[in-house]
Amino acid sequence: MDDEDADYMEEDDFEYSGSGSGGDDGNGGEDDLENRYYLAKGKKEEDPEAALKDFKSIVEAEKEKAEWGFKALKQSTKLLYLVLHRPAQALETYRQLLTYTKSAVTRNYSEKTINNILDYVGGGKGGKVEVDVLEKFYEATRTALKEAKNERLSVKTNLKLAKLWLDRGEYSRLKRLLADLQASTQQGGDEDQSAKGTLLQEIYALEIQMYNETKNYKKLKEIYYASAQVTSAISHPRVVGVIKECGGKMWMREKQWERASEDFFSSFHNYDEAGSPQRIQVLKYLVLAYLLMGSEIDPFDSQETKPYKSNPQIKAVTDLVTAYQRREVHEAEKILRENQSTFTDDPFIKSYIGDLLRALRTQYLIALIKPYTRLDLSFLARQLNIEKAEVEEILIGLILEGKVEGRIDQVAQRLELDKHQILEKRRYQALDQWTATLENIHAAVVNKTAGRGGGGPDPFDFEGPRWRLE
């Protein structure tokens, strides 16, 4: 058994130690059961079968359900599941343990024990997952909690199971469980709207992740907007982080880079507040959105992101931002090639590498052609290290968007820039600006004259008495 298992088996064992009356009837007294319990624990490493037998005798020795029987059943369940690999027997001892939660131990202690056992059975702490057995453990838990009317732990248990089904891709099971959780938010009165709102947000966070994984983007958008309508929740920042991360990905698919950057920033901020390691990955998504929308703002200038600028996990990202701002397209391509784990190993980032390179090449191309009146497409292709067809496609887009004034000579395979048209456009723009300035001056003079209170004539009114010609 590894150190983590050993640490887990030790936890809480002293919570109730010495709490009894100290009486000893020679068979099942408090002190006697305590001693037998620790003797049994001492055998679990070298002789788990003997330890299991001793734990069983402790349960049988208790005249009424109490703490040492609960502890013995806890140890028996873990020994059977983790060490002896008898899941069916482990389930039986676990069911027996659940009957102790009504009165034998405190609610907090029982909840902690149940959560930890479910974590092991679910593989969250190194245990091997057997889905059918796992479902039986959760079903036994839900039944016991319903009988004990422990609604709070029942909901927490269902949320834990829902997260497990999500991680394992068991979407049909997840949908059924989420439907049950949704129904629970409709029950009861209006006395605790805050708790219901908080639960609803957690459900939405699970749903939005499910629809993101299954690529049901229509439902994802529907849940995203529904989550924004929940105003009574006291949401955990981790939950908000999940919703906003999926929202950012949704906007990215629609190429709404600015809205994506807003959601990614909110997600990063919430993950950071929750201490979630996912904040680093979302920070990469945030930078990607900034670059794709062509922002000149350094995403690491904000108070929230600045501390992460020197983080080794995102050094490649900061280098990419620097290359982009300097229009060093070849350096950016090199950074992308040499940092596979940061960029292309993430499926989401990988899907936007093409858009990112296009944005970089577009900015580089605009700066490159500025001094010229005509350029061969083959020259531009060599400069960008791409095919002529791709250069032509980028240029057509720039011409249609009005970012480049010119045309492409298909026969000569050449870009011809209309410098005369550019100068004329600038001249007309200057005239428009001059006219607007004169109109503003005129309006200011009229307002000043009217504000004297004397009702004097407008100096520009040539039909007034001062300027009238007889």
C-alpha positions as CSV (number, residue, x, y, z in Angstrom):
1,M,0.0,0.0,0.0
2,D,1.4,3.4,-0.9
3,D,1.9,6.4,1.4
4,E,-1.3,8.1,0.2
5,D,-3.3,5.0,1.2
6,A,-1.6,4.8,4.5
7,D,-2.3,8.5,5.2
8,Y,-5.9,8.0,4.3
9,M,-6.3,5.1,6.6
10,E,-4.9,7.1,9.5
11,E,-7.2,10.1,9.0
12,D,-9.8,10.9,11.7
13,D,-8.8,7.9,13.8
14,F,-8.3,10.0,16.8
15,E,-11.4,12.2,16.4
16,Y,-13.3,10.1,19.0
17,S,-10.5,8.5,20.9
18,G,-11.1,8.5,24.7
19,S,-14.6,9.8,24.3
20,G,-16.2,6.9,26.2
21,S,-16.8,6.5,29.9
22,G,-13.8,4.3,30.3
23,G,-15.9,1.4,31.5
24,D,-14.7,-2.1,30.6
25,D,-17.0,-5.2,30.9
26,G,-14.2,-7.5,29.7
27,N,-15.9,-8.0,26.4
28,G,-17.1,-4.9,24.5
29,G,-16.2,-1.9,26.8
30,E,-15.1,1.3,25.2
31,D,-11.4,1.0,26.1
32,D,-11.3,-2.6,25.1
33,L,-12.8,-1.8,21.7
34,E,-10.4,1.0,21.2
35,N,-7.4,-1.2,22.0
36,R,-8.7,-4.0,19.7
37,Y,-9.2,-1.5,16.9
38,Y,-5.6,-0.2,17.0
39,L,-4.3,-3.7,17.3
40,A,-6.2,-4.7,14.2
41,K,-4.9,-1.6,12.4
42,G,-1.4,-2.7,13.2
43,K,-2.0,-5.9,11.2
44,K,-3.5,-4.4,8.0
45,E,-0.1,-4.1,6.2
46,E,1.4,-7.5,7.0
47,D,-1.8,-9.6,7.5
48,P,-4.8,-7.9,6.0
49,E,-7.0,-11.1,6.4
50,A,-6.3,-11.2,10.1
51,A,-7.0,-7.4,10.4
52,L,-10.2,-7.9,8.5
53,K,-11.3,-10.7,10.9
54,D,-10.4,-8.5,13.9
55,F,-12.4,-5.5,12.6
56,K,-15.4,-7.8,12.1
57,S,-15.2,-8.9,15.7
58,I,-15.2,-5.3,16.9
59,V,-18.5,-4.6,15.0
60,E,-20.0,-7.8,16.4
61,A,-18.9,-6.9,20.0
62,E,-20.7,-3.5,20.1
63,K,-24.1,-3.9,21.7
64,E,-25.3,-0.7,20.0
65,K,-24.0,1.0,16.9
66,A,-21.2,3.4,17.9
67,E,-18.0,5.0,16.8
68,W,-15.6,2.0,17.0
69,G,-17.9,-0.2,14.9
70,F,-18.1,2.6,12.3
71,K,-14.3,3.0,12.2
72,A,-13.9,-0.8,11.9
73,L,-16.3,-0.9,9.0
74,K,-14.5,2.0,7.3
75,Q,-11.2,0.1,7.5
76,S,-12.9,-3.1,6.4
77,T,-14.3,-1.4,3.3
78,K,-11.0,0.0,2.3
79,L,-9.1,-3.2,2.9
80,L,-11.6,-5.3,0.9
81,Y,-11.6,-2.8,-2.0
82,L,-8.1,-1.5,-2.2
83,V,-5.9,-4.4,-0.8
84,L,-7.9,-7.6,-1.1
85,H,-9.7,-6.5,-4.3
86,R,-13.1,-7.9,-3.3
87,P,-15.5,-5.1,-4.5
88,A,-18.7,-7.1,-3.8
89,Q,-17.7,-7.7,-0.1
90,A,-16.5,-4.1,0.1
91,L,-19.9,-3.0,-1.0
92,E,-21.6,-5.1,1.7
93,T,-19.4,-3.6,4.5
94,Y,-20.0,-0.1,3.1
95,R,-23.8,-0.7,3.2
96,Q,-23.4,-1.7,6.8
97,L,-21.4,1.4,7.5
98,L,-24.1,3.6,6.0
99,T,-26.5,2.5,8.7
100,Y,-24.3,4.0,11.3
101,T,-24.6,7.5,9.9
102,K,-28.0,8.2,11.4
103,S,-26.9,8.4,15.0
104,A,-23.6,6.5,15.8
105,V,-21.3,9.3,14.6
106,T,-21.5,13.0,13.8
107,R,-22.8,14.2,10.5
108,N,-19.5,15.9,9.6
109,Y,-17.5,12.8,10.3
110,S,-19.8,10.5,8.4
111,E,-19.9,12.9,5.4
112,K,-16.1,13.1,5.3
113,T,-15.8,9.3,5.5
114,I,-18.4,8.7,2.7
115,N,-16.8,11.3,0.4
116,N,-13.3,9.7,0.9
117,I,-14.6,6.2,0.2
118,L,-16.4,7.3,-2.9
119,D,-13.2,9.1,-4.1
120,Y,-11.3,5.8,-3.8
121,V,-14.0,3.7,-5.5
122,G,-14.2,6.4,-8.3
123,G,-10.4,6.2,-8.9
124,G,-9.9,9.8,-7.6
125,K,-7.3,8.7,-5.1
126,G,-5.5,5.9,-6.9
127,G,-8.3,3.3,-6.8
128,K,-9.2,1.2,-9.8
129,V,-12.5,2.1,-11.3
130,E,-15.1,-0.6,-12.0
131,V,-18.1,1.3,-13.4
132,D,-20.8,-1.2,-12.4
133,V,-19.4,-1.5,-8.8
134,L,-19.1,2.3,-8.6
135,E,-22.7,2.8,-9.6
136,K,-23.8,0.3,-6.9
137,F,-21.7,2.3,-4.3
138,Y,-23.4,5.5,-5.3
139,E,-26.8,3.9,-5.4
140,A,-26.4,2.6,-1.9
141,T,-25.2,6.0,-0.7
142,R,-28.2,7.8,-2.3
143,T,-30.6,5.3,-0.7
144,A,-29.1,5.7,2.8
145,L,-29.0,9.5,2.6
146,K,-32.6,9.6,1.4
147,E,-33.6,7.5,4.4
148,A,-31.5,9.7,6.7
149,K,-33.1,12.8,5.1
150,N,-29.6,14.2,4.5
151,E,-30.5,16.4,1.5
152,R,-27.2,18.4,1.5
153,L,-24.9,15.4,1.3
154,S,-27.3,13.7,-1.2
155,V,-26.9,16.6,-3.6
156,K,-23.1,16.7,-3.1
157,T,-22.9,13.0,-3.8
158,N,-24.9,13.3,-7.0
159,L,-22.7,16.2,-8.1
160,K,-19.6,14.1,-7.4
161,L,-21.0,11.3,-9.4
162,A,-22.0,13.6,-12.3
163,K,-18.4,14.9,-12.4
164,L,-17.2,11.4,-12.6
165,W,-19.5,10.5,-15.4
166,L,-18.4,13.6,-17.3
167,D,-14.7,12.8,-16.9
168,R,-15.3,9.2,-18.1
169,G,-17.5,10.2,-21.0
170,E,-20.5,8.4,-19.7
171,Y,-22.9,11.0,-21.2
172,S,-26.1,8.9,-21.1
173,R,-25.7,8.3,-17.4
174,L,-24.7,11.9,-16.9
175,K,-27.9,13.2,-18.6
176,R,-30.1,11.1,-16.4
177,L,-28.3,12.3,-13.2
178,L,-28.5,15.9,-14.3
179,A,-32.2,15.6,-14.9
180,D,-32.6,14.4,-11.4
181,L,-30.6,17.3,-10.0
182,Q,-32.6,19.7,-12.1
183,A,-35.8,18.3,-10.6
184,S,-34.5,18.8,-7.1
185,T,-34.1,22.6,-7.8
186,Q,-37.9,22.7,-8.4
187,Q,-38.8,21.1,-5.1
188,G,-39.5,22.8,-1.8
189,G,-40.5,26.4,-1.2
190,D,-38.8,29.7,-1.9
191,E,-37.1,30.0,1.5
192,D,-33.7,29.2,0.1
193,Q,-33.4,30.6,-3.4
194,S,-29.7,31.2,-2.9
195,A,-28.9,27.5,-2.4
196,K,-31.1,26.5,-5.3
197,G,-29.4,29.1,-7.5
198,T,-25.9,27.9,-6.5
199,L,-26.9,24.3,-7.3
200,L,-28.4,25.4,-10.6
201,Q,-25.1,27.0,-11.6
202,E,-23.2,23.8,-10.7
203,I,-25.6,21.8,-12.9
204,Y,-25.1,24.3,-15.8
205,A,-21.4,24.0,-15.4
206,L,-21.6,20.3,-15.9
207,E,-24.0,20.6,-18.8
208,I,-22.0,23.1,-20.6
209,Q,-18.9,20.9,-20.4
210,M,-20.9,17.9,-21.6
211,Y,-22.2,19.8,-24.7
212,N,-18.8,21.2,-25.4
213,E,-17.3,17.7,-25.4
214,T,-20.2,16.2,-27.5
215,K,-20.0,19.2,-29.9
216,N,-23.7,20.1,-29.4
217,Y,-23.0,23.8,-29.8
218,K,-26.7,24.8,-30.1
219,K,-27.4,23.4,-26.6
220,L,-24.2,24.8,-25.3
221,K,-25.1,28.3,-26.2
222,E,-28.6,27.8,-24.7
223,I,-27.1,26.7,-21.4
224,Y,-24.5,29.5,-21.5
225,Y,-27.3,32.2,-21.7
226,A,-29.4,30.3,-19.1
227,S,-26.5,30.4,-16.6
228,A,-26.3,34.2,-17.0
229,Q,-30.0,34.5,-15.9
230,V,-29.3,32.9,-12.5
231,T,-29.0,35.9,-10.2
232,S,-29.7,34.3,-6.8
233,A,-26.6,32.0,-6.8
234,I,-23.5,32.4,-4.5
235,S,-21.3,30.6,-7.1
236,H,-18.0,29.1,-6.4
237,P,-15.3,30.8,-8.6
238,R,-14.4,27.4,-10.0
239,V,-17.9,27.0,-11.3
240,V,-17.9,30.4,-12.9
241,G,-14.5,29.7,-14.4
242,V,-15.8,26.5,-16.1
243,I,-18.8,28.3,-17.5
244,K,-16.7,31.3,-18.8
245,E,-14.1,29.0,-20.3
246,C,-16.7,27.1,-22.3
247,G,-18.2,30.5,-23.3
248,G,-14.9,31.7,-24.5
249,K,-14.5,28.5,-26.6
250,M,-18.0,29.1,-28.0
251,W,-17.2,32.6,-29.1
252,M,-13.9,31.4,-30.6
253,R,-15.8,28.9,-32.8
254,E,-17.8,31.9,-34.1
255,K,-14.6,33.9,-34.6
256,Q,-15.8,36.6,-32.2
257,W,-12.4,37.1,-30.8
258,E,-13.1,40.1,-28.6
259,R,-16.1,38.4,-26.8
260,A,-13.9,35.3,-26.4
261,S,-11.1,37.3,-24.8
262,E,-13.6,38.8,-22.3
263,D,-14.9,35.4,-21.3
264,F,-11.4,33.9,-21.1
265,F,-10.3,36.8,-18.9
266,S,-13.2,36.2,-16.6
267,S,-12.5,32.5,-16.5
268,F,-8.8,33.0,-15.7
269,H,-9.7,35.5,-12.9
270,N,-12.1,33.0,-11.3
271,Y,-9.8,30.0,-11.7
272,D,-7.0,32.1,-10.2
273,E,-9.3,33.0,-7.2
274,A,-10.2,29.4,-6.7
275,G,-6.5,28.3,-6.9
276,S,-7.3,26.0,-9.9
277,P,-4.3,24.9,-12.1
278,Q,-6.6,25.3,-15.1
279,R,-5.9,29.1,-14.9
280,I,-2.6,28.5,-16.8
281,Q,-4.3,26.8,-19.7
282,V,-7.1,29.4,-19.9
283,L,-4.4,32.2,-19.8
284,K,-3.0,30.6,-23.0
285,Y,-6.5,30.8,-24.5
286,L,-6.8,34.4,-23.5
287,V,-3.5,35.3,-25.3
288,L,-4.6,33.4,-28.4
289,A,-7.8,35.4,-28.5
290,Y,-5.9,38.7,-28.1
291,L,-3.6,37.8,-31.0
292,L,-6.5,36.7,-33.3
293,M,-8.4,39.9,-32.8
294,G,-5.2,41.9,-33.7
295,S,-5.1,43.7,-30.4
296,E,-2.0,45.8,-29.7
297,I,-2.6,45.6,-26.0
298,D,-0.2,43.3,-24.2
299,P,-2.5,40.7,-22.4
300,F,0.1,40.6,-19.6
301,D,-0.3,44.2,-18.7
302,S,-3.3,43.7,-16.5
303,Q,-2.9,43.4,-12.7
304,E,-4.3,39.9,-12.7
305,T,-2.1,38.4,-15.5
306,K,1.1,40.3,-14.8
307,P,2.4,37.9,-12.1
308,Y,2.2,35.1,-14.6
309,K,4.4,36.7,-17.3
310,S,7.5,35.0,-16.0
311,N,5.8,31.6,-15.3
312,P,7.9,28.9,-17.0
313,Q,4.7,27.2,-18.3
314,I,3.8,30.1,-20.4
315,K,7.2,31.5,-21.5
316,A,6.5,30.3,-25.0
317,V,3.3,32.3,-25.0
318,T,4.9,35.5,-23.9
319,D,7.6,35.0,-26.5
320,L,4.9,34.6,-29.1
321,V,3.2,37.9,-28.0
322,T,6.5,39.7,-28.4
323,A,7.1,38.3,-31.9
324,Y,3.6,39.3,-32.9
325,Q,3.9,42.8,-31.7
326,R,7.2,43.2,-33.6
327,R,5.6,41.6,-36.7
328,E,8.4,39.0,-36.7
329,V,6.4,36.3,-38.5
330,H,9.4,33.9,-38.9
331,E,10.2,34.1,-35.2
332,A,6.6,33.4,-34.4
333,E,6.6,30.3,-36.6
334,K,9.8,29.1,-34.9
335,I,8.3,29.5,-31.5
336,L,5.2,27.5,-32.5
337,R,7.4,24.7,-34.0
338,E,9.7,24.4,-31.0
339,N,6.9,24.4,-28.3
340,Q,4.7,21.6,-29.3
341,S,3.6,20.8,-25.7
342,T,2.4,24.4,-25.3
343,F,0.5,24.8,-28.5
344,T,-0.2,21.9,-30.8
345,D,-0.5,19.3,-28.0
346,D,-3.7,21.1,-26.9
347,P,-6.4,20.2,-29.4
348,F,-8.2,23.5,-28.8
349,I,-5.2,25.7,-29.5
350,K,-4.1,23.5,-32.3
351,S,-7.4,24.1,-34.1
352,Y,-6.6,27.9,-34.3
353,I,-2.9,27.7,-35.3
354,G,-3.9,28.2,-38.9
355,D,-5.9,31.4,-38.0
356,L,-3.1,32.6,-35.8
357,L,-0.5,32.2,-38.6
358,R,-2.8,33.9,-41.1
359,A,-3.2,36.9,-38.7
360,L,0.6,37.1,-38.2
361,R,1.3,36.9,-42.0
362,T,-1.4,39.4,-42.7
363,Q,0.1,42.0,-40.4
364,Y,3.6,41.2,-41.8
365,L,2.4,41.6,-45.4
366,I,0.7,45.0,-44.7
367,A,4.0,46.3,-43.3
368,L,6.1,44.7,-46.1
369,I,4.2,46.2,-49.1
370,K,3.8,49.7,-47.7
371,P,6.8,51.3,-49.5
372,Y,6.1,49.7,-52.9
373,T,3.9,50.4,-55.9
374,R,4.1,46.9,-57.4
375,L,5.4,43.5,-56.2
376,D,5.6,40.0,-57.6
377,L,3.6,37.5,-55.8
378,S,6.5,35.1,-55.9
379,F,8.6,37.6,-54.0
380,L,6.0,37.9,-51.3
381,A,5.6,34.1,-51.1
382,R,9.4,33.8,-50.6
383,Q,9.3,36.4,-47.9
384,L,6.5,34.6,-46.0
385,N,7.8,31.1,-46.9
386,I,4.4,30.1,-48.2
387,E,2.8,29.2,-51.5
388,K,1.8,32.0,-54.0
389,A,-1.8,30.8,-53.9
390,E,-1.9,31.5,-50.1
391,V,-0.3,35.0,-50.6
392,E,-2.9,35.8,-53.3
393,E,-5.8,34.6,-51.0
394,I,-4.5,36.9,-48.2
395,L,-4.1,39.9,-50.5
396,I,-7.6,39.4,-51.9
397,G,-9.0,39.5,-48.4
398,L,-7.1,42.7,-47.6
399,I,-8.3,44.4,-50.8
400,L,-11.9,43.5,-50.1
401,E,-11.6,44.7,-46.6
402,G,-10.2,48.0,-47.8
403,K,-6.9,47.5,-45.9
404,V,-4.9,47.5,-49.2
405,E,-5.6,49.9,-52.1
406,G,-4.7,48.0,-55.2
407,R,-5.4,45.1,-57.5
408,I,-3.8,41.8,-58.5
409,D,-2.7,41.3,-62.1
410,Q,-3.4,37.6,-62.6
411,V,-1.5,37.4,-65.9
412,A,1.7,39.0,-64.6
413,Q,1.2,37.5,-61.1
414,R,1.8,40.8,-59.5
415,L,0.3,43.1,-56.9
416,E,-0.2,46.7,-58.1
417,L,-0.8,49.3,-55.5
418,D,-2.8,52.5,-56.5
419,K,-0.7,55.2,-54.8
420,H,-2.6,58.0,-56.6
421,Q,-5.9,56.7,-55.4
422,I,-4.5,56.5,-51.9
423,L,-3.3,60.2,-52.1
424,E,-6.6,61.3,-53.4
425,K,-8.4,59.6,-50.6
426,R,-6.2,61.2,-48.0
427,R,-6.7,64.6,-49.7
428,Y,-10.5,64.2,-49.5
429,Q,-10.2,63.1,-45.9
430,A,-8.2,66.2,-45.1
431,L,-10.8,68.4,-46.8
432,D,-13.6,66.7,-44.8
433,Q,-11.8,67.3,-41.6
434,W,-11.1,71.0,-42.5
435,T,-14.8,71.5,-43.3
436,A,-15.9,69.9,-40.1
437,T,-13.5,72.2,-38.1
438,L,-15.0,75.3,-39.8
439,E,-18.5,74.2,-38.9
440,N,-17.5,73.7,-35.3
441,I,-16.0,77.2,-35.1
442,H,-19.1,78.7,-36.6
443,A,-21.3,76.9,-34.1
444,A,-19.1,78.0,-31.2
445,V,-19.3,81.7,-32.3
446,V,-23.1,81.6,-32.7
447,N,-23.5,80.0,-29.3
448,K,-21.3,82.5,-27.6
449,T,-23.1,85.5,-29.2
450,A,-26.5,84.1,-28.2
451,G,-25.3,83.5,-24.7
452,R,-24.6,87.3,-24.0
453,G,-28.3,87.8,-23.2
454,G,-28.6,90.8,-25.4
455,G,-30.0,89.0,-28.4
456,G,-27.3,90.6,-30.6
457,P,-27.1,89.9,-34.3
458,D,-25.3,86.9,-35.7
459,P,-22.1,88.3,-37.2
460,F,-22.5,85.7,-40.0
461,D,-26.1,86.7,-40.7
462,F,-25.7,88.9,-43.8
463,E,-29.4,89.7,-43.8
464,G,-29.1,91.3,-40.3
465,P,-29.2,95.1,-39.8
466,R,-25.4,95.5,-39.4
467,W,-24.6,93.9,-42.8
468,R,-27.7,94.8,-44.8
469,L,-26.9,96.6,-48.1
470,E,-29.4,99.3,-49.1
